[in-house]
Amino acid sequence: MFVDLCTPQLRVRATRPSERGLTTSAFAERAGALAAINGDFFDRGFAPVGLAIGEGERWPDAQLREDWSLFGAGPGHAGVLYDPRAPWPSEAVGGVPQIVVDGVAVAPYESLFCRREHPRSALGIDREGRTLIFAVVDGRSASSVGATCAELAALMAELGAWQAINLDGGGSSALFVEGRGLINRPSDGSERPVANHLAIVRSESSGVDACPSAGWRAPPRARPSSAVLPSDPGALSPVSSTAESRSARRFHESLSAEREREQRVAAPSEQGPRPWATLTAACAVLVLGAAAWRTR
């Protein structure tokens, strides 16, 4: 899905801490969103990993990680950033790994998390900082096996992303469109409550106008190889406080339970259906600009 951030009255809106634990559809309906996608990885208390900001409110229990990639939107610009202390975003979600850097698809990770085919969600921005790209790939089904990180990276680069990040996936992957509802098929069979989300709203009182202002420049190049994937052993080691350590352990435990569940699912055939047909039909053909949805 492509979103023209310079369309009049379009705003970028992320989840406030008080809105945690909603499905993507429920959040979209509450926010009056035209479109919404699920956001960051999270623990059992719905505390996201990495920077999370909704309508200018920073999440106090977010697990800040300097090796995490972040998408931020503020007045006059939007893009992937790499410093959780950056002062300009009023809306932000995080993810890992970064899969497109300066227009080039990258796949720097060799863990099972990236090499296995899973349902995936991704968020990208074009070089001008004007076109936002949402993508969700269905998986773990007879119609679509999912995607690896490398496949998702290639797709986002092909769609025109200059920078792109991998969001939480698996049963969390969800893409909502006004008038259509949920347009993908969650692998759990129904939508999963998640920590945070990113939405596009039509409003003058909610969200932020992120249409790039004069003189805007794309953020500097990231270092994607430095991040540790959340499914790697010890990925969320204890950080600065006991509370943060407990939160990290809960998050790691939830990922372990997810991996155990995934291992009980039969591995797809090498000749099984690829994700692209499902994704192309479901979401990549949607364009939000001017005053209406239209077919690209």
C-alpha positions as CSV (number, residue, x, y, z in Angstrom):
1,M,0.0,0.0,0.0
2,F,1.3,3.4,-0.9
3,V,0.5,6.6,1.0
4,D,1.2,10.1,-0.3
5,L,2.0,12.0,2.8
6,C,1.4,15.3,1.0
7,T,-2.2,14.6,0.5
8,P,-4.2,17.4,2.2
9,Q,-5.4,16.5,5.7
10,L,-3.6,13.1,5.8
11,R,-1.8,12.6,9.1
12,V,0.4,9.9,10.5
13,R,-0.8,8.5,13.8
14,A,0.8,5.9,16.1
15,T,-0.5,4.2,19.3
16,R,-0.5,6.0,22.7
17,P,0.5,3.9,25.7
18,S,-3.1,3.9,26.9
19,E,-4.1,2.2,23.6
20,R,-1.8,-0.8,24.0
21,G,-3.1,-4.3,23.5
22,L,-5.6,-3.7,20.7
23,T,-5.9,-5.5,17.5
24,T,-4.9,-3.5,14.4
25,S,-8.5,-3.3,13.3
26,A,-9.7,-2.1,16.8
27,F,-7.0,0.5,16.9
28,A,-7.9,1.7,13.4
29,E,-11.5,2.0,14.2
30,R,-10.8,3.8,17.4
31,A,-8.5,6.3,15.6
32,G,-10.8,6.7,12.6
33,A,-8.0,5.4,10.4
34,L,-8.0,5.1,6.6
35,A,-5.3,2.4,7.0
36,A,-3.3,0.8,9.8
37,I,-0.5,-1.8,10.2
38,N,0.8,-3.6,13.2
39,G,3.9,-2.3,14.8
40,D,6.8,-3.4,17.0
41,F,7.8,-6.6,18.7
42,F,6.5,-6.7,22.3
43,D,6.5,-8.6,25.6
44,R,3.6,-10.1,27.5
45,G,2.8,-6.8,29.1
46,F,2.5,-5.2,25.6
47,A,5.6,-3.2,26.1
48,P,7.2,-2.6,22.7
49,V,10.9,-3.0,21.9
50,G,12.6,0.1,20.7
51,L,11.2,3.7,20.6
52,A,7.4,4.0,20.7
53,I,5.7,7.4,20.5
54,G,2.0,8.1,20.0
55,E,0.7,11.6,19.5
56,G,3.8,13.0,21.2
57,E,3.6,10.7,24.2
58,R,6.6,8.4,24.6
59,W,6.0,5.0,26.0
60,P,7.6,4.9,29.5
61,D,8.1,1.1,29.5
62,A,9.4,0.7,25.9
63,Q,12.6,-1.2,25.9
64,L,15.0,1.2,24.2
65,R,17.7,-0.4,22.1
66,E,20.3,1.5,20.2
67,D,20.7,-1.3,17.7
68,W,17.0,-1.2,16.8
69,S,15.7,0.5,13.6
70,L,12.9,3.0,14.1
71,F,10.4,4.8,11.9
72,G,9.5,8.3,13.0
73,A,7.1,11.0,11.8
74,G,7.2,14.6,12.8
75,P,6.2,17.9,11.4
76,G,7.5,18.2,7.9
77,H,9.3,14.9,7.7
78,A,9.2,11.1,8.1
79,G,11.7,8.4,7.8
80,V,13.8,5.6,9.3
81,L,16.0,6.9,12.2
82,Y,18.6,5.2,14.3
83,D,18.8,7.3,17.5
84,P,15.9,6.7,20.0
85,R,16.9,10.1,21.6
86,A,16.0,12.0,18.4
87,P,13.8,14.9,19.5
88,W,11.7,15.4,16.3
89,P,9.3,12.4,16.0
90,S,5.9,12.8,17.5
91,E,4.9,9.3,16.2
92,A,7.2,6.3,16.1
93,V,7.3,2.5,15.9
94,G,10.3,0.2,15.8
95,G,11.4,-3.0,14.1
96,V,14.3,-5.2,13.2
97,P,16.1,-5.9,10.9
98,Q,16.4,-2.9,8.6
99,I,15.8,-4.6,5.2
100,V,16.3,-1.7,2.7
101,V,19.2,0.8,3.1
102,D,19.6,3.6,0.6
103,G,17.4,1.9,-1.9
104,V,19.3,-1.4,-1.7
105,A,17.7,-4.6,-0.4
106,V,19.9,-6.0,2.4
107,A,19.8,-9.3,4.3
108,P,22.5,-9.2,6.9
109,Y,21.1,-11.9,9.2
110,E,21.7,-15.6,9.1
111,S,19.4,-16.6,12.0
112,L,16.4,-18.8,11.6
113,F,14.2,-15.8,12.2
114,C,15.3,-14.4,8.9
115,R,16.0,-17.6,6.9
116,R,12.6,-19.1,7.6
117,E,9.4,-18.2,5.7
118,H,7.0,-16.4,8.0
119,P,4.1,-14.0,7.7
120,R,5.8,-10.6,7.6
121,S,4.9,-6.9,8.0
122,A,7.1,-4.1,6.7
123,L,7.2,-0.3,6.6
124,G,9.1,1.8,4.1
125,I,9.6,5.3,2.8
126,D,10.8,6.5,-0.6
127,R,13.9,8.7,-1.2
128,E,11.9,11.9,-1.2
129,G,10.3,11.1,2.2
130,R,6.9,11.6,0.6
131,T,5.6,8.1,-0.1
132,L,5.0,5.7,2.8
133,I,4.8,2.0,2.0
134,F,2.9,-0.6,4.0
135,A,3.3,-4.3,3.1
136,V,2.0,-7.5,4.7
137,V,2.8,-11.0,3.5
138,D,0.5,-13.8,4.5
139,G,2.0,-17.1,5.5
140,R,1.7,-20.5,7.2
141,S,-1.2,-21.4,4.9
142,A,-2.1,-23.3,1.8
143,S,-2.2,-20.1,-0.2
144,S,1.0,-18.5,1.0
145,V,4.0,-19.9,2.8
146,G,5.3,-16.5,3.9
147,A,8.6,-14.7,3.2
148,T,12.2,-14.7,4.4
149,C,13.8,-11.4,5.3
150,A,15.7,-11.4,2.0
151,E,12.5,-11.9,0.1
152,L,10.7,-9.1,2.0
153,A,13.7,-6.8,1.4
154,A,13.6,-7.5,-2.3
155,L,9.9,-6.8,-2.4
156,M,10.2,-3.5,-0.5
157,A,13.1,-2.3,-2.7
158,E,11.0,-3.2,-5.8
159,L,8.1,-1.2,-4.4
160,G,10.4,1.8,-4.3
161,A,11.4,2.0,-0.6
162,W,14.6,4.0,0.1
163,Q,14.6,2.8,3.7
164,A,12.5,-0.1,5.1
165,I,12.2,-2.0,8.3
166,N,10.8,-5.4,9.2
167,L,8.0,-5.1,11.8
168,D,6.6,-7.7,14.1
169,G,5.3,-10.6,12.0
170,G,3.9,-14.1,12.5
171,G,0.4,-14.0,13.9
172,S,0.8,-10.3,14.6
173,S,0.9,-9.3,10.9
174,A,-2.2,-7.3,10.1
175,L,-3.2,-4.6,7.6
176,F,-6.5,-2.7,7.9
177,V,-8.1,-0.6,5.2
178,E,-11.1,1.6,5.7
179,G,-14.1,0.1,3.9
180,R,-12.5,-3.3,3.5
181,G,-11.5,-4.1,7.0
182,L,-8.6,-6.5,7.5
183,I,-7.2,-7.3,4.0
184,N,-4.8,-10.1,5.0
185,R,-5.4,-13.4,6.7
186,P,-3.7,-13.7,10.1
187,S,-2.0,-17.0,10.6
188,D,-3.6,-17.5,14.0
189,G,-7.0,-17.6,12.3
190,S,-8.0,-14.3,13.9
191,E,-6.4,-11.0,14.7
192,R,-3.9,-10.9,17.6
193,P,-3.8,-8.0,20.1
194,V,-0.5,-6.2,19.7
195,A,1.4,-3.5,21.5
196,N,1.4,-0.7,19.0
197,H,0.4,0.3,15.4
198,L,0.9,2.9,12.8
199,A,-2.1,4.5,11.1
200,I,-3.0,7.0,8.4
201,V,-5.8,9.3,9.5
202,R,-7.7,12.1,7.8
203,S,-7.8,14.7,10.5
204,E,-6.5,18.2,11.5
205,S,-6.6,17.4,15.3
206,S,-4.9,13.9,15.4
207,G,-1.6,12.7,14.2
208,V,1.1,14.7,12.5
209,D,1.5,16.3,9.0
210,A,4.7,14.6,7.8
211,C,4.7,15.9,4.2
212,P,8.4,16.7,3.7
213,S,9.2,20.4,4.1
214,A,11.7,22.3,1.9
215,G,15.3,21.3,2.6
216,W,14.3,17.9,4.0
217,R,17.0,15.3,3.5
218,A,16.9,11.5,3.9
219,P,18.4,10.3,7.3
220,P,22.0,9.0,7.2
221,R,22.8,5.4,6.3
222,A,22.1,2.8,9.0
223,R,24.4,0.0,10.2
224,P,21.9,-3.0,9.9
225,S,24.6,-5.6,10.6
226,S,24.9,-4.3,14.2
227,A,21.5,-5.3,15.4
228,V,20.7,-8.5,17.3
229,L,17.5,-10.3,16.2
230,P,14.9,-10.8,18.9
231,S,14.8,-14.6,18.3
232,D,18.6,-15.0,18.7
233,P,19.7,-16.5,22.1
234,G,20.3,-13.7,24.6
235,A,19.0,-11.1,22.3
236,L,17.3,-9.1,25.0
237,S,19.8,-9.3,27.8
238,P,19.2,-7.4,31.0
239,V,19.7,-3.7,30.5
240,S,19.6,-0.8,32.9
241,S,17.1,-1.8,35.5
242,T,15.4,-4.7,37.3
243,A,12.1,-3.8,35.7
244,E,13.6,-3.7,32.2
245,S,15.3,-7.0,32.8
246,R,12.0,-8.6,33.8
247,S,10.4,-7.1,30.8
248,A,13.1,-8.5,28.5
249,R,12.8,-12.0,30.0
250,R,9.0,-11.9,29.5
251,F,9.5,-10.9,25.9
252,H,12.1,-13.6,25.3
253,E,9.8,-16.2,26.9
254,S,6.9,-15.2,24.6
255,L,9.2,-15.6,21.6
256,S,10.3,-19.0,22.8
257,A,6.7,-20.1,23.1
258,E,6.0,-18.8,19.6
259,R,9.0,-20.7,18.2
260,E,7.8,-23.9,19.8
261,R,4.4,-23.4,18.3
262,E,6.0,-22.8,14.9
263,Q,8.0,-26.0,15.1
264,R,4.8,-28.0,15.4
265,V,3.7,-26.7,12.0
266,A,4.8,-28.9,9.1
267,A,7.5,-27.3,6.9
268,P,6.1,-26.2,3.5
269,S,7.2,-27.9,0.3
270,E,9.9,-26.2,-1.7
271,Q,7.3,-26.2,-4.5
272,G,4.7,-24.5,-2.3
273,P,3.0,-21.2,-3.2
274,R,5.2,-18.2,-2.9
275,P,4.0,-15.1,-1.0
276,W,4.0,-12.6,-3.9
277,A,0.7,-13.4,-5.5
278,T,-1.1,-13.1,-2.2
279,L,0.6,-9.9,-1.3
280,T,0.1,-8.3,-4.7
281,A,-3.6,-9.0,-4.7
282,A,-4.0,-8.0,-1.0
283,C,-2.3,-4.8,-0.4
284,A,0.5,-3.7,-2.8
285,V,-2.1,-2.5,-5.4
286,L,-3.6,0.1,-3.0
287,V,-2.7,3.7,-3.3
288,L,-3.8,6.4,-0.8
289,G,-3.6,9.8,-2.3
290,A,-5.8,12.7,-3.4
291,A,-9.3,11.8,-1.9
292,A,-9.8,8.1,-2.6
293,W,-8.4,4.6,-2.9
294,R,-7.6,3.6,-6.4
295,T,-6.0,0.7,-8.3
296,R,-2.4,1.2,-9.2
